[in-house]
Amino acid sequence: MQATAHKGFVYRFLLRWVVCSLGLWIAAGLLTNSIDYGSRISVIVVGGLLLAALNAILKPLLVILSLPAILITLGLFMLVINGLTVFLVSKLYTPLHITNFGAAIVTGVIIGIVNYLVTAILEEQN
């Protein structure tokens, strides 16, 4: 039974990694003046991995700590949290350069849209 739970976690993490990488790649294509990855897909893949890891580890803590702000803004503060995680990845992994926090927020929105679309497609197949 534990092996099944472990497989589910690994599958969800790999899917999150793919979604984050795809979202970063789309955002880099749309925000060419704000995101630089040296035209190397490996930078997008590693950036997606780091983003998926931060979303799995740090984001739940950020959400709990900022719950009052999330409630007051009716959830809009989640855009700031998503942007913060994207911006943090760009600071930790220097080959991925995001010029400003606004571009990081837009990138977080794009990743969220990609996540929504992938989830909708996968749920429709089941």
N, CA, C and O atoms as a GROMACS GRO file, in nm:
protein
  504
    1MET      N    1   0.081  -0.118   0.000
    1MET     CA    2   0.000   0.000   0.000
    1MET      C    3   0.086   0.126   0.000
    1MET      O    4   0.054   0.223  -0.068
    2GLN      N    5   0.197   0.125   0.076
    2GLN     CA    6   0.287   0.240   0.076
    2GLN      C    7   0.351   0.261  -0.059
    2GLN      O    8   0.374   0.376  -0.098
    3ALA      N    9   0.381   0.155  -0.131
    3ALA     CA   10   0.442   0.168  -0.263
    3ALA      C   11   0.347   0.241  -0.358
    3ALA      O   12   0.393   0.319  -0.441
    4THR      N   13   0.218   0.218  -0.346
    4THR     CA   14   0.121   0.285  -0.430
    4THR      C   15   0.115   0.434  -0.397
    4THR      O   16   0.108   0.517  -0.487
    5ALA      N   17   0.119   0.467  -0.269
    5ALA     CA   18   0.118   0.607  -0.227
    5ALA      C   19   0.245   0.677  -0.275
    5ALA      O   20   0.241   0.792  -0.317
    6HIS      N   21   0.358   0.606  -0.267
    6HIS     CA   22   0.486   0.662  -0.313
    6HIS      C   23   0.482   0.687  -0.463
    6HIS      O   24   0.530   0.790  -0.509
    7LYS      N   25   0.425   0.593  -0.539
    7LYS     CA   26   0.414   0.610  -0.685
    7LYS      C   27   0.325   0.731  -0.716
    7LYS      O   28   0.355   0.807  -0.809
    8GLY      N   29   0.218   0.748  -0.641
    8GLY     CA   30   0.130   0.862  -0.662
    8GLY      C   31   0.200   0.994  -0.637
    8GLY      O   32   0.183   1.090  -0.713
    9PHE      N   33   0.280   1.000  -0.532
    9PHE     CA   34   0.356   1.121  -0.502
    9PHE      C   35   0.458   1.150  -0.612
    9PHE      O   36   0.471   1.264  -0.657
   10VAL      N   37   0.529   1.048  -0.655
   10VAL     CA   38   0.629   1.065  -0.761
   10VAL      C   39   0.562   1.110  -0.890
   10VAL      O   40   0.612   1.201  -0.957
   11TYR      N   41   0.450   1.049  -0.924
   11TYR     CA   42   0.376   1.087  -1.045
   11TYR      C   43   0.333   1.233  -1.038
   11TYR      O   44   0.351   1.308  -1.134
   12ARG      N   45   0.275   1.274  -0.924
   12ARG     CA   46   0.230   1.412  -0.909
   12ARG      C   47   0.346   1.510  -0.916
   12ARG      O   48   0.334   1.617  -0.976
   13PHE      N   49   0.460   1.473  -0.856
   13PHE     CA   50   0.577   1.562  -0.860
   13PHE      C   51   0.631   1.573  -1.001
   13PHE      O   52   0.664   1.683  -1.046
   14LEU      N   53   0.640   1.461  -1.073
   14LEU     CA   54   0.688   1.465  -1.211
   14LEU      C   55   0.595   1.547  -1.299
   14LEU      O   56   0.641   1.624  -1.384
   15LEU      N   57   0.464   1.532  -1.278
   15LEU     CA   58   0.368   1.611  -1.353
   15LEU      C   59   0.383   1.760  -1.320
   15LEU      O   60   0.378   1.844  -1.410
   16ARG      N   61   0.402   1.792  -1.194
   16ARG     CA   62   0.422   1.932  -1.153
   16ARG      C   63   0.550   1.988  -1.216
   16ARG      O   64   0.553   2.103  -1.259
   17TRP      N   65   0.654   1.905  -1.224
   17TRP     CA   66   0.781   1.945  -1.286
   17TRP      C   67   0.759   1.978  -1.434
   17TRP      O   68   0.806   2.080  -1.483
   18VAL      N   69   0.688   1.890  -1.503
   18VAL     CA   70   0.660   1.912  -1.646
   18VAL      C   71   0.577   2.038  -1.664
   18VAL      O   72   0.605   2.118  -1.754
   19VAL      N   73   0.476   2.057  -1.582
   19VAL     CA   74   0.389   2.175  -1.594
   19VAL      C   75   0.468   2.302  -1.566
   19VAL      O   76   0.453   2.400  -1.638
   20CYS      N   77   0.552   2.302  -1.463
   20CYS     CA   78   0.632   2.420  -1.432
   20CYS      C   79   0.730   2.450  -1.545
   20CYS      O   80   0.748   2.567  -1.582
   21SER      N   81   0.792   2.348  -1.599
   21SER     CA   82   0.886   2.368  -1.709
   21SER      C   83   0.813   2.422  -1.833
   21SER      O   84   0.860   2.516  -1.897
   22LEU      N   85   0.699   2.363  -1.865
   22LEU     CA   86   0.621   2.409  -1.980
   22LEU      C   87   0.576   2.554  -1.960
   22LEU      O   88   0.583   2.635  -2.052
   23GLY      N   89   0.530   2.585  -1.840
   23GLY     CA   90   0.487   2.722  -1.810
   23GLY      C   91   0.601   2.822  -1.819
   23GLY      O   92   0.584   2.932  -1.872
   24LEU      N   93   0.719   2.784  -1.769
   24LEU     CA   94   0.836   2.871  -1.780
   24LEU      C   95   0.873   2.895  -1.926
   24LEU      O   96   0.906   3.007  -1.965
   25TRP      N   97   0.867   2.790  -2.005
   25TRP     CA   98   0.902   2.800  -2.146
   25TRP      C   99   0.804   2.892  -2.221
   25TRP      O  100   0.846   2.976  -2.301
   26ILE      N  101   0.676   2.876  -2.193
   26ILE     CA  102   0.575   2.962  -2.256
   26ILE      C  103   0.593   3.106  -2.210
   26ILE      O  104   0.587   3.199  -2.292
   27ALA      N  105   0.615   3.126  -2.081
   27ALA     CA  106   0.635   3.261  -2.029
   27ALA      C  107   0.759   3.325  -2.090
   27ALA      O  108   0.758   3.444  -2.122
   28ALA      N  109   0.866   3.247  -2.106
   28ALA     CA  110   0.988   3.301  -2.167
   28ALA      C  111   0.964   3.340  -2.311
   28ALA      O  112   1.022   3.437  -2.361
   29GLY      N  113   0.879   3.266  -2.380
   29GLY     CA  114   0.844   3.301  -2.517
   29GLY      C  115   0.760   3.426  -2.525
   29GLY      O  116   0.773   3.505  -2.619
   30LEU      N  117   0.672   3.446  -2.428
   30LEU     CA  118   0.584   3.562  -2.428
   30LEU      C  119   0.651   3.688  -2.371
   30LEU      O  120   0.625   3.799  -2.415
   31LEU      N  121   0.737   3.667  -2.274
   31LEU     CA  122   0.804   3.780  -2.206
   31LEU      C  123   0.952   3.783  -2.242
   31LEU      O  124   1.038   3.776  -2.154
   32THR      N  125   0.981   3.794  -2.369
   32THR     CA  126   1.120   3.782  -2.416
   32THR      C  127   1.212   3.888  -2.358
   32THR      O  128   1.332   3.863  -2.342
   33ASN      N  129   1.160   4.006  -2.326
   33ASN     CA  130   1.244   4.111  -2.269
   33ASN      C  131   1.263   4.097  -2.119
   33ASN      O  132   1.349   4.164  -2.061
   34SER      N  133   1.184   4.013  -2.055
   34SER     CA  134   1.188   4.001  -1.910
   34SER      C  135   1.246   3.870  -1.859
   34SER      O  136   1.288   3.862  -1.744
   35ILE      N  137   1.249   3.767  -1.943
   35ILE     CA  138   1.300   3.637  -1.902
   35ILE      C  139   1.410   3.594  -1.997
   35ILE      O  140   1.392   3.590  -2.119
   36ASP      N  141   1.526   3.562  -1.940
   36ASP     CA  142   1.638   3.517  -2.021
   36ASP      C  143   1.681   3.380  -1.970
   36ASP      O  144   1.709   3.363  -1.851
   37TYR      N  145   1.687   3.284  -2.060
   37TYR     CA  146   1.734   3.151  -2.023
   37TYR      C  147   1.844   3.103  -2.117
   37TYR      O  148   1.876   2.984  -2.122
   38GLY      N  149   1.901   3.198  -2.193
   38GLY     CA  150   2.010   3.165  -2.282
   38GLY      C  151   1.971   3.071  -2.395
   38GLY      O  152   2.057   3.004  -2.452
   39SER      N  153   1.844   3.064  -2.426
   39SER     CA  154   1.792   2.974  -2.531
   39SER      C  155   1.833   2.829  -2.510
   39SER      O  156   1.848   2.754  -2.607
   40ARG      N  157   1.851   2.790  -2.385
   40ARG     CA  158   1.887   2.651  -2.354
   40ARG      C  159   1.769   2.587  -2.282
   40ARG      O  160   1.725   2.634  -2.177
   41ILE      N  161   1.720   2.481  -2.340
   41ILE     CA  162   1.605   2.410  -2.281
   41ILE      C  163   1.642   2.350  -2.146
   41ILE      O  164   1.556   2.333  -2.060
   42SER      N  165   1.769   2.316  -2.127
   42SER     CA  166   1.813   2.260  -1.999
   42SER      C  167   1.790   2.358  -1.885
   42SER      O  168   1.760   2.317  -1.773
   43VAL      N  169   1.804   2.488  -1.912
   43VAL     CA  170   1.779   2.589  -1.809
   43VAL      C  171   1.631   2.589  -1.770
   43VAL      O  172   1.597   2.601  -1.653
   44ILE      N  173   1.544   2.574  -1.869
   44ILE     CA  174   1.400   2.568  -1.842
   44ILE      C  175   1.366   2.444  -1.760
   44ILE      O  176   1.287   2.450  -1.666
   45VAL      N  177   1.426   2.330  -1.796
   45VAL     CA  178   1.397   2.203  -1.727
   45VAL      C  179   1.444   2.209  -1.582
   45VAL      O  180   1.371   2.169  -1.491
   46VAL      N  181   1.566   2.258  -1.559
   46VAL     CA  182   1.617   2.268  -1.422
   46VAL      C  183   1.538   2.373  -1.344
   46VAL      O  184   1.508   2.352  -1.226
   47GLY      N  185   1.505   2.485  -1.408
   47GLY     CA  186   1.423   2.586  -1.342
   47GLY      C  187   1.286   2.531  -1.304
   47GLY      O  188   1.235   2.561  -1.196
   48GLY      N  189   1.228   2.450  -1.393
   48GLY     CA  190   1.100   2.385  -1.362
   48GLY      C  191   1.111   2.288  -1.246
   48GLY      O  192   1.021   2.280  -1.162
   49LEU      N  193   1.222   2.216  -1.240
   49LEU     CA  194   1.246   2.124  -1.128
   49LEU      C  195   1.255   2.201  -0.996
   49LEU      O  196   1.192   2.163  -0.897
   50LEU      N  197   1.333   2.308  -0.996
   50LEU     CA  198   1.346   2.388  -0.874
   50LEU      C  199   1.213   2.451  -0.834
   50LEU      O  200   1.179   2.457  -0.716
   51LEU      N  201   1.138   2.497  -0.932
   51LEU     CA  202   1.008   2.557  -0.903
   51LEU      C  203   0.912   2.453  -0.847
   51LEU      O  204   0.838   2.482  -0.752
   52ALA      N  205   0.912   2.334  -0.904
   52ALA     CA  206   0.826   2.227  -0.852
   52ALA      C  207   0.865   2.191  -0.709
   52ALA      O  208   0.778   2.168  -0.625
   53ALA      N  209   0.995   2.187  -0.681
   53ALA     CA  210   1.042   2.155  -0.545
   53ALA      C  211   1.003   2.265  -0.447
   53ALA      O  212   0.956   2.236  -0.337
   54LEU      N  213   1.022   2.391  -0.486
   54LEU     CA  214   0.983   2.502  -0.398
   54LEU      C  215   0.832   2.503  -0.375
   54LEU      O  216   0.786   2.531  -0.264
   55ASN      N  217   0.756   2.473  -0.480
   55ASN     CA  218   0.610   2.469  -0.464
   55ASN      C  219   0.568   2.356  -0.372
   55ASN      O  220   0.467   2.368  -0.301
   56ALA      N  221   0.642   2.247  -0.370
   56ALA     CA  222   0.607   2.135  -0.283
   56ALA      C  223   0.651   2.160  -0.138
   56ALA      O  224   0.585   2.113  -0.045
   57ILE      N  225   0.761   2.232  -0.119
   57ILE     CA  226   0.818   2.247   0.015
   57ILE      C  227   0.783   2.383   0.077
   57ILE      O  228   0.730   2.389   0.188
   58LEU      N  229   0.814   2.490   0.006
   58LEU     CA  230   0.803   2.624   0.063
   58LEU      C  231   0.664   2.687   0.049
   58LEU      O  232   0.619   2.758   0.139
   59LYS      N  233   0.598   2.661  -0.061
   59LYS     CA  234   0.470   2.727  -0.087
   59LYS      C  235   0.364   2.699   0.020
   59LYS      O  236   0.293   2.791   0.059
   60PRO      N  237   0.349   2.574   0.068
   60PRO     CA  238   0.249   2.553   0.174
   60PRO      C  239   0.276   2.639   0.299
   60PRO      O  240   0.182   2.689   0.362
   61LEU      N  241   0.402   2.655   0.334
   61LEU     CA  242   0.437   2.738   0.449
   61LEU      C  243   0.404   2.885   0.421
   61LEU      O  244   0.350   2.953   0.508
   62LEU      N  245   0.435   2.933   0.300
   62LEU     CA  246   0.402   3.071   0.264
   62LEU      C  247   0.252   3.095   0.267
   62LEU      O  248   0.207   3.201   0.310
   63VAL      N  249   0.176   2.998   0.222
   63VAL     CA  250   0.030   3.013   0.221
   63VAL      C  251  -0.023   3.022   0.364
   63VAL      O  252  -0.108   3.106   0.393
   64ILE      N  253   0.027   2.937   0.451
   64ILE     CA  254  -0.019   2.940   0.591
   64ILE      C  255   0.017   3.072   0.656
   64ILE      O  256  -0.065   3.132   0.726
   65LEU      N  257   0.141   3.118   0.634
   65LEU     CA  258   0.185   3.243   0.697
   65LEU      C  259   0.111   3.365   0.642
   65LEU      O  260   0.093   3.464   0.713
   66SER      N  261   0.068   3.360   0.517
   66SER     CA  262   0.002   3.475   0.457
   66SER      C  263  -0.149   3.456   0.445
   66SER      O  264  -0.215   3.527   0.369
   67LEU      N  265  -0.204   3.361   0.519
   67LEU     CA  266  -0.347   3.334   0.511
   67LEU      C  267  -0.435   3.457   0.535
   67LEU      O  268  -0.533   3.474   0.463
   68PRO      N  269  -0.404   3.543   0.632
   68PRO     CA  270  -0.487   3.663   0.648
   68PRO      C  271  -0.488   3.751   0.521
   68PRO      O  272  -0.594   3.800   0.481
   69ALA      N  273  -0.373   3.770   0.459
   69ALA     CA  274  -0.366   3.850   0.337
   69ALA      C  275  -0.443   3.783   0.223
   69ALA      O  276  -0.508   3.850   0.143
   70ILE      N  277  -0.437   3.651   0.218
   70ILE     CA  278  -0.510   3.577   0.113
   70ILE      C  279  -0.660   3.594   0.133
   70ILE      O  280  -0.734   3.616   0.037
   71LEU      N  281  -0.705   3.584   0.258
   71LEU     CA  282  -0.848   3.599   0.287
   71LEU      C  283  -0.897   3.741   0.260
   71LEU      O  284  -1.004   3.760   0.202
   72ILE      N  285  -0.818   3.841   0.302
   72ILE     CA  286  -0.858   3.981   0.283
   72ILE      C  287  -0.868   4.016   0.135
   72ILE      O  288  -0.957   4.090   0.094
   73THR      N  289  -0.775   3.962   0.055
   73THR     CA  290  -0.774   3.994  -0.089
   73THR      C  291  -0.856   3.894  -0.170
   73THR      O  292  -0.852   3.896  -0.293
   74LEU      N  293  -0.929   3.808  -0.102
   74LEU     CA  294  -1.012   3.706  -0.168
   74LEU      C  295  -0.929   3.617  -0.262
   74LEU      O  296  -0.975   3.579  -0.370
   75GLY      N  297  -0.810   3.585  -0.218
   75GLY     CA  298  -0.725   3.493  -0.292
   75GLY      C  299  -0.626   3.557  -0.388
   75GLY      O  300  -0.537   3.489  -0.439
   76LEU      N  301  -0.641   3.686  -0.414
   76LEU     CA  302  -0.550   3.751  -0.508
   76LEU      C  303  -0.406   3.755  -0.460
   76LEU      O  304  -0.313   3.765  -0.541
   77PHE      N  305  -0.385   3.747  -0.330
   77PHE     CA  306  -0.249   3.747  -0.277
   77PHE      C  307  -0.173   3.622  -0.321
   77PHE      O  308  -0.050   3.619  -0.315
   78MET      N  309  -0.244   3.519  -0.364
   78MET     CA  310  -0.178   3.399  -0.416
   78MET      C  311  -0.093   3.434  -0.539
   78MET      O  312   0.007   3.368  -0.564
   79LEU      N  313  -0.132   3.535  -0.615
   79LEU     CA  314  -0.051   3.580  -0.728
   79LEU      C  315   0.086   3.627  -0.681
   79LEU      O  316   0.188   3.601  -0.746
   80VAL      N  317   0.088   3.696  -0.568
   80VAL     CA  318   0.214   3.743  -0.511
   80VAL      C  319   0.298   3.624  -0.464
   80VAL      O  320   0.419   3.622  -0.486
   81ILE      N  321   0.235   3.527  -0.401
   81ILE     CA  322   0.308   3.408  -0.354
   81ILE      C  323   0.365   3.331  -0.473
   81ILE      O  324   0.481   3.289  -0.469
   82ASN      N  325   0.285   3.312  -0.578
   82ASN     CA  326   0.335   3.243  -0.696
   82ASN      C  327   0.450   3.320  -0.759
   82ASN      O  328   0.551   3.262  -0.798
   83GLY      N  329   0.436   3.451  -0.769
   83GLY     CA  330   0.544   3.534  -0.822
   83GLY      C  331   0.669   3.527  -0.737
   83GLY      O  332   0.780   3.525  -0.789
   84LEU      N  333   0.650   3.523  -0.605
   84LEU     CA  334   0.764   3.513  -0.514
   84LEU      C  335   0.841   3.383  -0.535
   84LEU      O  336   0.964   3.384  -0.536
   85THR      N  337   0.771   3.273  -0.550
   85THR     CA  338   0.841   3.146  -0.573
   85THR      C  339   0.914   3.146  -0.706
   85THR      O  340   1.026   3.096  -0.715
   86VAL      N  341   0.853   3.203  -0.810
   86VAL     CA  342   0.920   3.211  -0.940
   86VAL      C  343   1.043   3.301  -0.930
   86VAL      O  344   1.150   3.266  -0.981
   87PHE      N  345   1.029   3.416  -0.866
   87PHE     CA  346   1.141   3.509  -0.851
   87PHE      C  347   1.253   3.448  -0.769
   87PHE      O  348   1.371   3.468  -0.798
   88LEU      N  349   1.217   3.373  -0.665
   88LEU     CA  350   1.317   3.306  -0.582
   88LEU      C  351   1.395   3.203  -0.663
   88LEU      O  352   1.517   3.191  -0.646
   89VAL      N  353   1.327   3.129  -0.749
   89VAL     CA  354   1.396   3.033  -0.836
   89VAL      C  355   1.495   3.105  -0.925
   89VAL      O  356   1.607   3.058  -0.945
   90SER      N  357   1.456   3.220  -0.979
   90SER     CA  358   1.547   3.294  -1.067
   90SER      C  359   1.668   3.347  -0.991
   90SER      O  360   1.775   3.364  -1.049
   91LYS      N  361   1.652   3.374  -0.862
   91LYS     CA  362   1.766   3.419  -0.781
   91LYS      C  363   1.856   3.302  -0.740
   91LYS      O  364   1.978   3.317  -0.732
   92LEU      N  365   1.796   3.188  -0.714
   92LEU     CA  366   1.874   3.069  -0.674
   92LEU      C  367   1.945   3.006  -0.792
   92LEU      O  368   2.055   2.952  -0.777
   93TYR      N  369   1.885   3.010  -0.909
   93TYR     CA  370   1.938   2.946  -1.029
   93TYR      C  371   1.966   3.055  -1.132
   93TYR      O  372   1.879   3.090  -1.212
   94THR      N  373   2.087   3.107  -1.130
   94THR     CA  374   2.120   3.226  -1.209
   94THR      C  375   2.113   3.211  -1.360
   94THR      O  376   2.093   3.312  -1.428
   95PRO      N  377   2.126   3.091  -1.421
   95PRO     CA  378   2.108   3.085  -1.566
   95PRO      C  379   1.966   3.125  -1.610
   95PRO      O  380   1.945   3.165  -1.725
   96LEU      N  381   1.870   3.115  -1.520
   96LEU     CA  382   1.734   3.163  -1.546
   96LEU      C  383   1.723   3.301  -1.484
   96LEU      O  384   1.725   3.316  -1.362
   97HIS      N  385   1.711   3.402  -1.570
   97HIS     CA  386   1.709   3.540  -1.519
   97HIS      C  387   1.574   3.603  -1.548
   97HIS      O  388   1.533   3.616  -1.664
   98ILE      N  389   1.506   3.643  -1.443
   98ILE     CA  390   1.379   3.716  -1.455
   98ILE      C  391   1.407   3.857  -1.405
   98ILE      O  392   1.450   3.876  -1.292
   99THR      N  393   1.382   3.956  -1.491
   99THR     CA  394   1.428   4.092  -1.465
   99THR      C  395   1.363   4.160  -1.345
   99THR      O  396   1.430   4.234  -1.273
  100ASN      N  397   1.234   4.135  -1.322
  100ASN     CA  398   1.168   4.206  -1.212
  100ASN      C  399   1.056   4.121  -1.154
  100ASN      O  400   1.018   4.018  -1.209
  101PHE      N  401   1.005   4.168  -1.042
  101PHE     CA  402   0.902   4.093  -0.971
  101PHE      C  403   0.771   4.088  -1.049
  101PHE      O  404   0.699   3.989  -1.042
  102GLY      N  405   0.740   4.194  -1.125
  102GLY     CA  406   0.619   4.194  -1.207
  102GLY      C  407   0.621   4.083  -1.311
  102GLY      O  408   0.520   4.017  -1.334
  103ALA      N  409   0.738   4.063  -1.374
  103ALA     CA  410   0.751   3.955  -1.471
  103ALA      C  411   0.738   3.820  -1.402
  103ALA      O  412   0.685   3.726  -1.461
  104ALA      N  413   0.785   3.810  -1.279
  104ALA     CA  414   0.772   3.685  -1.203
  104ALA      C  415   0.626   3.656  -1.172
  104ALA      O  416   0.583   3.541  -1.177
  105ILE      N  417   0.549   3.761  -1.141
  105ILE     CA  418   0.406   3.742  -1.114
  105ILE      C  419   0.334   3.696  -1.240
  105ILE      O  420   0.252   3.605  -1.236
  106VAL      N  421   0.365   3.760  -1.353
  106VAL     CA  422   0.304   3.720  -1.480
  106VAL      C  423   0.342   3.576  -1.514
  106VAL      O  424   0.259   3.499  -1.561
  107THR      N  425   0.467   3.540  -1.490
  107THR     CA  426   0.512   3.403  -1.514
  107THR      C  427   0.435   3.306  -1.425
  107THR      O  428   0.394   3.199  -1.471
  108GLY      N  429   0.414   3.342  -1.299
  108GLY     CA  430   0.334   3.258  -1.209
  108GLY      C  431   0.192   3.240  -1.259
  108GLY      O  432   0.135   3.132  -1.246
  109VAL      N  433   0.134   3.346  -1.316
  109VAL     CA  434  -0.002   3.337  -1.372
  109VAL      C  435  -0.002   3.243  -1.491
  109VAL      O  436  -0.092   3.160  -1.504
  110ILE      N  437   0.098   3.254  -1.578
  110ILE     CA  438   0.106   3.168  -1.695
  110ILE      C  439   0.121   3.022  -1.652
  110ILE      O  440   0.056   2.934  -1.708
  111ILE      N  441   0.206   2.996  -1.554
  111ILE     CA  442   0.223   2.859  -1.504
  111ILE      C  443   0.092   2.808  -1.445
  111ILE      O  444   0.057   2.692  -1.463
  112GLY      N  445   0.020   2.895  -1.374
  112GLY     CA  446  -0.110   2.856  -1.319
  112GLY      C  447  -0.210   2.820  -1.428
  112GLY      O  448  -0.286   2.723  -1.413
  113ILE      N  449  -0.211   2.896  -1.536
  113ILE     CA  450  -0.302   2.866  -1.648
  113ILE      C  451  -0.265   2.733  -1.712
  113ILE      O  452  -0.352   2.652  -1.743
  114VAL      N  453  -0.134   2.712  -1.733
  114VAL     CA  454  -0.089   2.584  -1.790
  114VAL      C  455  -0.127   2.469  -1.698
  114VAL      O  456  -0.172   2.364  -1.745
  115ASN      N  457  -0.110   2.487  -1.568
  115ASN     CA  458  -0.147   2.385  -1.471
  115ASN      C  459  -0.297   2.354  -1.479
  115ASN      O  460  -0.337   2.237  -1.477
  116TYR      N  461  -0.378   2.458  -1.489
  116TYR     CA  462  -0.522   2.439  -1.500
  116TYR      C  463  -0.557   2.359  -1.626
  116TYR      O  464  -0.636   2.265  -1.620
  117LEU      N  465  -0.498   2.397  -1.739
  117LEU     CA  466  -0.528   2.330  -1.866
  117LEU      C  467  -0.483   2.183  -1.863
  117LEU      O  468  -0.556   2.095  -1.908
  118VAL      N  469  -0.363   2.157  -1.812
  118VAL     CA  470  -0.314   2.019  -1.806
  118VAL      C  471  -0.403   1.936  -1.713
  118VAL      O  472  -0.436   1.822  -1.746
  119THR      N  473  -0.440   1.992  -1.600
  119THR     CA  474  -0.527   1.921  -1.506
  119THR      C  475  -0.663   1.891  -1.570
  119THR      O  476  -0.716   1.781  -1.555
  120ALA      N  477  -0.718   1.989  -1.640
  120ALA     CA  478  -0.848   1.969  -1.705
  120ALA      C  479  -0.839   1.859  -1.811
  120ALA      O  480  -0.930   1.776  -1.823
  121ILE      N  481  -0.731   1.858  -1.887
  121ILE     CA  482  -0.714   1.756  -1.991
  121ILE      C  483  -0.700   1.618  -1.928
  121ILE      O  484  -0.761   1.522  -1.975
  122LEU      N  485  -0.620   1.607  -1.823
  122LEU     CA  486  -0.599   1.478  -1.759
  122LEU      C  487  -0.726   1.427  -1.692
  122LEU      O  488  -0.754   1.307  -1.697
  123GLU      N  489  -0.802   1.516  -1.630
  123GLU     CA  490  -0.927   1.474  -1.566
  123GLU      C  491  -1.030   1.431  -1.669
  123GLU      O  492  -1.110   1.341  -1.644
  124GLU      N  493  -1.029   1.495  -1.784
  124GLU     CA  494  -1.122   1.460  -1.890
  124GLU      C  495  -1.093   1.320  -1.943
  124GLU      O  496  -1.185   1.249  -1.984
  125GLN      N  497  -0.966   1.280  -1.944
  125GLN     CA  498  -0.928   1.149  -1.994
  125GLN      C  499  -0.967   1.037  -1.899
  125GLN      O  500  -0.980   0.922  -1.941
  126ASN      N  501  -0.984   1.068  -1.771
  126ASN     CA  502  -1.017   0.964  -1.672
  126ASN      C  503  -1.163   0.937  -1.666
  126ASN      O  504  -1.207   0.853  -1.588
   0.00000   0.00000   0.00000
